[in-house]
Amino acid sequence: MRKQSEEAKNKISLKNSKAINAYKDNKFVDEYLSITEAAEKLNLHRQNIQKVLKNIIYSTGGFKFEYKK
């Protein structure tokens, strides 16, 4: 089996992802194309962002997240 390049992995990831919005202190911070992108840019764990989106936890790193409407 061939290894995929990072670029190919990112394209697949973005194709299957949903955009999310980040908020801090109830103010809009930024929009991200995927949970992975938000985690990398905000230096957070991807799994914790998923938990916020599923309403399992309230926030992570002081940020709240919701899927873009």
C-alpha positions as CSV (number, residue, x, y, z in Angstrom):
1,M,0.0,0.0,0.0
2,R,1.3,3.4,-1.0
3,K,1.8,6.2,1.6
4,Q,-0.2,9.3,1.0
5,S,1.5,12.7,1.0
6,E,0.5,15.2,3.6
7,E,-1.1,17.3,0.9
8,A,-3.3,14.4,-0.2
9,K,-4.3,13.7,3.4
10,N,-5.2,17.3,4.0
11,K,-7.4,17.4,0.8
12,I,-9.2,14.3,1.9
13,S,-9.7,15.7,5.4
14,L,-11.1,19.0,4.2
15,K,-13.4,17.2,1.8
16,N,-15.0,15.3,4.7
17,S,-15.0,18.2,7.2
18,K,-17.5,20.8,8.3
19,A,-16.6,24.4,9.0
20,I,-16.7,25.5,12.6
21,N,-16.8,28.9,14.4
22,A,-14.8,29.7,17.5
23,Y,-15.9,32.0,20.3
24,K,-14.1,33.4,23.4
25,D,-16.0,35.4,26.0
26,N,-19.1,35.0,23.8
27,K,-17.4,36.9,21.0
28,F,-16.6,35.5,17.6
29,V,-12.9,34.8,17.2
30,D,-12.5,33.0,13.8
31,E,-13.9,30.4,11.4
32,Y,-12.0,27.2,10.6
33,L,-12.5,24.8,7.8
34,S,-12.1,21.8,10.1
35,I,-11.7,20.7,13.6
36,T,-8.1,19.8,12.8
37,E,-7.3,23.2,11.5
38,A,-8.8,24.9,14.6
39,A,-6.8,22.5,16.9
40,E,-3.6,23.3,15.2
41,K,-4.0,27.1,15.1
42,L,-5.4,27.4,18.6
43,N,-3.0,24.8,20.1
44,L,-5.8,22.6,21.4
45,H,-6.6,18.9,21.3
46,R,-8.8,17.9,18.4
47,Q,-10.8,15.5,20.7
48,N,-11.7,18.3,23.1
49,I,-13.1,20.5,20.3
50,Q,-15.2,17.5,19.2
51,K,-16.5,17.1,22.8
52,V,-17.5,20.8,22.8
53,L,-19.3,20.4,19.5
54,K,-21.2,17.4,20.9
55,N,-22.1,19.3,24.1
56,I,-20.1,16.8,26.3
57,I,-18.0,19.6,27.7
58,Y,-18.7,23.3,27.8
59,S,-15.4,24.7,26.5
60,T,-11.8,24.0,25.9
61,G,-8.9,26.4,26.3
62,G,-11.5,29.1,27.0
63,F,-13.1,28.6,23.6
64,K,-16.5,27.5,22.7
65,F,-17.2,26.0,19.2
66,E,-20.2,25.5,17.0
67,Y,-20.7,24.2,13.5
68,K,-21.0,27.0,10.9
69,K,-24.6,27.4,9.9
